[in-house]
Amino acid sequence: MILRRFTEHLKEQNWFAVGLEVIVVIVGIFLGMQVTDWNENRKDHNDGQDFISRIHNEVLAVEQTSNRVRERRLNLISPLDSAAVIIFDKNKSGILTDEQCFALGTSHYFNIAISDLPSFVELMSAGRVAILEDHQLRTALIELKQTLVMLKEMIQDATIYTHNLPFDHPNLVKSKPYYDETLGEMQGQYKCNLIEMRKSQSFLNAVSENVDVYDGYLRDGLRPWSSQMTNVHYLLDKILGYKHVTENPKTSL
């Protein structure tokens, strides 16, 4: 219909009508594009909100499965360091506590229940990360993925270079299993022979390497990932308006 009128106006050399028809067509195209863009933006916004909720649930799941072991790993370095100080004491003073002996016996443990956030991986694979409208959240999620890669690499390297002290030196670090009713799981109970430890250069070398490897594992792997996971959770809570938001973890660590 429009094309027929346009042709007639051209034959009649009715330039005003021709111009008007062109304007009508252009405006129609423009409005159509605007409606399409608006529909796509609305869909992206709704999808973004849905993905935020899904990612929040996945963060909760990761935290729930990793929290207990994560705290153990983070807290082990203090008794492990203090145990090394006592073992290497030139005056041969001090004694090892049960906590320090436990730290020595478990200083080769690095594994922790960690995983990607499937919904964010889906967004990255589809090239749709931009539908998460909060720039700070997008950046935090990307950084979380990067720290997860680093943590996995640190666990792999640490497992290679660390020493299983109870296995390699069973006469110096003795282990037996017991059921911890408080934790509801099996645990290892360790007994250390400090006098003989100080006489064994191979044991001293192993302890020195374990402390160094464990420190690197925490510094470059577990702590950055743990901190970034907390930060992502905080940002998600803030966006979703959840009441248990307290303070930005970036300022409290």
LUMSEKE-9331 format. One record per residue (C-alpha): residue in one letter; chain; x, y, z. Coordinates in steps of 0.001 Angstrom, whole numbers, plus 500000, padded with zeros to 6 digits. Example, Ala and Ser with C-alpha at 12.3 -4.5 7.8 and 13.67 -1.06 7.14 Angstrom:
2
(pt "a"; "A"; (512300; 495500; 507800))
(pt "s"; "A"; (513670; 498940; 507140))
//
This chain:
253
(pt "m"; "A"; (500000; 500000; 500000))
(pt "i"; "A"; (502725; 502461; 500999))
(pt "l"; "A"; (504873; 501433; 498046))
(pt "r"; "A"; (501968; 501969; 495601))
(pt "r"; "A"; (501246; 505446; 496974))
(pt "f"; "A"; (504947; 506271; 496905))
(pt "t"; "A"; (505146; 505256; 493233))
(pt "e"; "A"; (502099; 507340; 492353))
(pt "h"; "A"; (503542; 510402; 494085))
(pt "l"; "A"; (506772; 509965; 492161))
(pt "k"; "A"; (504904; 509809; 488850))
(pt "e"; "A"; (502962; 512912; 489815))
(pt "q"; "A"; (506206; 514559; 491012))
(pt "n"; "A"; (504441; 515376; 494266))
(pt "w"; "A"; (507668; 515876; 496169))
(pt "f"; "A"; (505969; 516916; 499375))
(pt "a"; "A"; (503984; 513675; 499477))
(pt "v"; "A"; (507126; 511693; 498564))
(pt "g"; "A"; (509028; 513273; 501435))
(pt "l"; "A"; (506138; 512644; 503786))
(pt "e"; "A"; (505997; 508967; 502804))
(pt "v"; "A"; (509772; 508641; 503354))
(pt "i"; "A"; (509455; 510212; 506786))
(pt "v"; "A"; (506592; 507867; 507680))
(pt "v"; "A"; (508663; 504845; 506645))
(pt "i"; "A"; (511735; 506034; 508574))
(pt "v"; "A"; (509704; 506789; 511682))
(pt "g"; "A"; (508035; 503387; 511442))
(pt "i"; "A"; (511375; 501621; 511183))
(pt "f"; "A"; (512769; 503664; 514061))
(pt "l"; "A"; (509778; 502934; 516296))
(pt "g"; "A"; (509959; 499247; 515421))
(pt "m"; "A"; (513637; 499136; 516352))
(pt "q"; "A"; (512921; 500957; 519600))
(pt "v"; "A"; (510198; 498497; 520543))
(pt "t"; "A"; (512517; 495579; 519716))
(pt "d"; "A"; (515320; 497097; 521810))
(pt "w"; "A"; (512926; 497766; 524670))
(pt "n"; "A"; (511673; 494178; 524608))
(pt "e"; "A"; (515232; 492826; 524524))
(pt "n"; "A"; (516327; 495121; 527352))
(pt "r"; "A"; (513330; 494090; 529436))
(pt "k"; "A"; (514118; 490411; 528780))
(pt "d"; "A"; (517800; 490945; 529676))
(pt "h"; "A"; (516786; 492732; 532876))
(pt "n"; "A"; (514419; 489928; 533895))
(pt "d"; "A"; (516997; 487283; 532993))
(pt "g"; "A"; (519637; 489196; 534952))
(pt "q"; "A"; (517476; 489233; 538076))
(pt "d"; "A"; (516816; 485524; 537692))
(pt "f"; "A"; (520521; 484770; 537337))
(pt "i"; "A"; (521348; 486878; 540400))
(pt "s"; "A"; (518965; 484774; 542494))
(pt "r"; "A"; (520413; 481570; 541073))
(pt "i"; "A"; (523993; 482683; 541691))
(pt "h"; "A"; (523106; 483636; 545253))
(pt "n"; "A"; (521754; 480144; 545905))
(pt "e"; "A"; (524900; 478629; 544429))
(pt "v"; "A"; (527120; 480812; 546635))
(pt "l"; "A"; (525173; 479626; 549662))
(pt "a"; "A"; (525676; 476012; 548597))
(pt "v"; "A"; (529429; 476462; 548137))
(pt "e"; "A"; (529746; 478150; 551511))
(pt "q"; "A"; (527698; 475493; 553277))
(pt "t"; "A"; (529802; 472662; 551864))
(pt "s"; "A"; (533164; 474359; 552389))
(pt "n"; "A"; (532835; 476418; 555588))
(pt "r"; "A"; (533818; 473816; 558147))
(pt "v"; "A"; (536887; 472545; 556294))
(pt "r"; "A"; (537770; 476058; 555182))
(pt "e"; "A"; (537968; 477229; 558794))
(pt "r"; "A"; (540200; 474284; 559649))
(pt "r"; "A"; (542558; 475092; 556809))
(pt "l"; "A"; (542702; 478789; 557646))
(pt "n"; "A"; (543259; 478184; 561367))
(pt "l"; "A"; (545930; 475502; 560975))
(pt "i"; "A"; (548766; 477877; 560113))
(pt "s"; "A"; (549063; 479358; 563617))
(pt "p"; "A"; (549684; 476085; 565510))
(pt "l"; "A"; (551783; 474827; 562581))
(pt "d"; "A"; (554057; 477883; 562754))
(pt "s"; "A"; (554359; 477682; 566532))
(pt "a"; "A"; (555129; 473955; 566326))
(pt "a"; "A"; (557957; 474677; 563892))
(pt "v"; "A"; (559363; 477324; 566249))
(pt "i"; "A"; (559479; 474790; 569098))
(pt "i"; "A"; (560976; 472031; 566968))
(pt "f"; "A"; (563735; 474276; 565628))
(pt "d"; "A"; (564432; 475947; 568987))
(pt "k"; "A"; (568224; 475861; 569495))
(pt "n"; "A"; (567751; 475753; 573252))
(pt "k"; "A"; (565519; 472700; 572822))
(pt "s"; "A"; (562947; 474165; 575180))
(pt "g"; "A"; (559176; 473973; 575130))
(pt "i"; "A"; (556785; 471123; 574424))
(pt "l"; "A"; (554334; 470424; 571640))
(pt "t"; "A"; (550657; 470760; 572492))
(pt "d"; "A"; (548026; 468410; 571098))
(pt "e"; "A"; (546911; 471190; 568770))
(pt "q"; "A"; (550432; 471705; 567435))
(pt "c"; "A"; (550948; 467981; 566984))
(pt "f"; "A"; (547633; 467789; 565117))
(pt "a"; "A"; (548788; 470638; 562869))
(pt "l"; "A"; (551981; 468744; 562019))
(pt "g"; "A"; (550063; 465568; 561328))
(pt "t"; "A"; (547606; 467275; 558995))
(pt "s"; "A"; (549911; 469805; 557314))
(pt "h"; "A"; (549644; 467854; 554053))
(pt "y"; "A"; (545864; 468360; 553808))
(pt "f"; "A"; (544794; 471027; 551312))
(pt "n"; "A"; (541616; 469793; 549635))
(pt "i"; "A"; (538439; 471720; 550248))
(pt "a"; "A"; (534949; 471498; 548747))
(pt "i"; "A"; (535165; 474181; 546063))
(pt "s"; "A"; (533341; 474550; 542780))
(pt "d"; "A"; (532434; 477013; 540059))
(pt "l"; "A"; (529126; 478848; 540117))
(pt "p"; "A"; (527245; 477081; 537281))
(pt "s"; "A"; (524946; 480006; 536499))
(pt "f"; "A"; (527831; 482437; 536087))
(pt "v"; "A"; (529720; 479913; 533954))
(pt "e"; "A"; (526573; 479673; 531794))
(pt "l"; "A"; (526494; 483454; 531373))
(pt "m"; "A"; (530170; 483598; 530445))
(pt "s"; "A"; (529815; 480765; 527927))
(pt "a"; "A"; (526860; 482535; 526286))
(pt "g"; "A"; (528584; 485934; 526319))
(pt "r"; "A"; (525769; 487411; 528412))
(pt "v"; "A"; (527610; 488574; 531534))
(pt "a"; "A"; (526451; 492132; 530755))
(pt "i"; "A"; (522863; 491271; 531748))
(pt "l"; "A"; (524113; 491496; 535337))
(pt "e"; "A"; (523565; 495227; 535544))
(pt "d"; "A"; (525659; 495860; 538659))
(pt "h"; "A"; (529225; 496522; 537469))
(pt "q"; "A"; (530703; 495838; 540895))
(pt "l"; "A"; (529044; 492422; 541023))
(pt "r"; "A"; (530231; 491503; 537531))
(pt "t"; "A"; (533788; 492424; 538441))
(pt "a"; "A"; (533607; 490529; 541726))
(pt "l"; "A"; (532307; 487374; 540032))
(pt "i"; "A"; (535093; 487481; 537439))
(pt "e"; "A"; (537664; 487936; 540205))
(pt "l"; "A"; (536100; 485046; 542131))
(pt "k"; "A"; (536510; 482776; 539124))
(pt "q"; "A"; (540140; 483865; 538809))
(pt "t"; "A"; (540865; 483167; 542474))
(pt "l"; "A"; (539192; 479762; 542136))
(pt "v"; "A"; (541548; 478860; 539281))
(pt "m"; "A"; (544499; 479988; 541386))
(pt "l"; "A"; (543297; 478010; 544412))
(pt "k"; "A"; (542965; 474830; 542350))
(pt "e"; "A"; (546493; 475325; 541016))
(pt "m"; "A"; (547821; 475947; 544526))
(pt "i"; "A"; (546162; 472759; 545834))
(pt "q"; "A"; (547645; 470756; 542989))
(pt "d"; "A"; (551156; 472166; 543509))
(pt "a"; "A"; (550988; 471934; 547313))
(pt "t"; "A"; (549950; 468293; 547140))
(pt "i"; "A"; (553034; 467549; 545049))
(pt "y"; "A"; (555590; 469384; 547191))
(pt "t"; "A"; (554344; 468726; 550716))
(pt "h"; "A"; (555191; 465763; 552961))
(pt "n"; "A"; (552835; 463357; 554700))
(pt "l"; "A"; (554652; 463416; 558051))
(pt "p"; "A"; (552772; 460541; 559751))
(pt "f"; "A"; (553371; 458327; 556710))
(pt "d"; "A"; (556993; 459320; 556062))
(pt "h"; "A"; (557996; 459454; 559758))
(pt "p"; "A"; (555637; 457112; 561635))
(pt "n"; "A"; (557984; 456849; 564614))
(pt "l"; "A"; (557892; 460643; 565070))
(pt "v"; "A"; (554241; 461415; 564351))
(pt "k"; "A"; (551894; 458589; 565302))
(pt "s"; "A"; (548270; 458630; 564248))
(pt "k"; "A"; (545150; 456754; 565237))
(pt "p"; "A"; (541518; 457305; 564255))
(pt "y"; "A"; (538696; 458196; 566606))
(pt "y"; "A"; (535107; 459326; 566281))
(pt "d"; "A"; (534554; 462969; 567232))
(pt "e"; "A"; (531009; 463166; 568568))
(pt "t"; "A"; (531034; 466976; 568518))
(pt "l"; "A"; (531852; 467112; 564804))
(pt "g"; "A"; (529987; 463930; 564003))
(pt "e"; "A"; (532851; 462487; 561952))
(pt "m"; "A"; (536041; 460467; 562127))
(pt "q"; "A"; (539169; 462376; 563065))
(pt "g"; "A"; (542853; 461597; 563456))
(pt "q"; "A"; (544540; 461749; 566844))
(pt "y"; "A"; (548273; 462439; 566745))
(pt "k"; "A"; (551139; 461855; 569131))
(pt "c"; "A"; (554506; 463543; 568534))
(pt "n"; "A"; (557993; 462552; 569703))
(pt "l"; "A"; (559658; 465942; 570007))
(pt "i"; "A"; (563027; 464648; 571210))
(pt "e"; "A"; (563467; 462366; 568224))
(pt "m"; "A"; (562080; 464960; 565834))
(pt "r"; "A"; (564954; 467277; 566667))
(pt "k"; "A"; (567455; 464542; 565882))
(pt "s"; "A"; (566101; 463757; 562411))
(pt "q"; "A"; (567375; 466118; 559731))
(pt "s"; "A"; (565065; 464605; 557116))
(pt "f"; "A"; (562085; 465326; 559386))
(pt "l"; "A"; (563284; 468870; 560030))
(pt "n"; "A"; (563632; 469435; 556296))
(pt "a"; "A"; (560122; 468074; 555722))
(pt "v"; "A"; (558600; 470299; 558409))
(pt "s"; "A"; (560349; 473355; 557015))
(pt "e"; "A"; (559016; 472654; 553544))
(pt "n"; "A"; (555500; 471904; 554795))
(pt "v"; "A"; (555287; 475211; 556666))
(pt "d"; "A"; (556511; 477135; 553628))
(pt "v"; "A"; (554124; 475359; 551240))
(pt "y"; "A"; (551156; 475746; 553585))
(pt "d"; "A"; (551837; 479458; 554007))
(pt "g"; "A"; (551889; 479920; 550229))
(pt "y"; "A"; (548700; 477878; 549844))
(pt "l"; "A"; (546892; 480187; 552259))
(pt "r"; "A"; (548412; 483433; 551015))
(pt "d"; "A"; (547991; 482878; 547275))
(pt "g"; "A"; (545119; 480387; 547198))
(pt "l"; "A"; (542659; 479857; 550011))
(pt "r"; "A"; (542583; 483327; 551578))
(pt "p"; "A"; (542013; 485253; 548298))
(pt "w"; "A"; (539277; 482820; 547238))
(pt "s"; "A"; (537640; 482883; 550677))
(pt "s"; "A"; (537743; 486688; 550801))
(pt "q"; "A"; (536322; 487036; 547298))
(pt "m"; "A"; (533545; 484524; 548007))
(pt "t"; "A"; (532545; 486602; 551041))
(pt "n"; "A"; (532621; 489767; 548938))
(pt "v"; "A"; (530411; 488253; 546210))
(pt "h"; "A"; (527940; 487074; 548852))
(pt "y"; "A"; (527832; 490558; 550343))
(pt "l"; "A"; (527145; 492192; 546952))
(pt "l"; "A"; (524421; 489673; 546108))
(pt "d"; "A"; (522730; 490250; 549466))
(pt "k"; "A"; (522905; 493997; 548919))
(pt "i"; "A"; (521335; 493787; 545457))
(pt "l"; "A"; (518628; 491369; 546568))
(pt "g"; "A"; (517898; 493413; 549698))
(pt "y"; "A"; (518505; 490629; 552177))
(pt "k"; "A"; (518511; 491708; 555799))
(pt "h"; "A"; (521582; 489749; 556960))
(pt "v"; "A"; (523873; 492199; 555143))
(pt "t"; "A"; (526108; 493846; 557748))
(pt "e"; "A"; (529219; 495487; 556381))
(pt "n"; "A"; (531337; 495305; 553268))
(pt "p"; "A"; (533787; 492432; 553858))
(pt "k"; "A"; (536429; 494286; 551837))
(pt "t"; "A"; (536720; 496774; 554694))
(pt "s"; "A"; (536564; 494269; 557536))
(pt "l"; "A"; (539134; 491673; 556502))
//
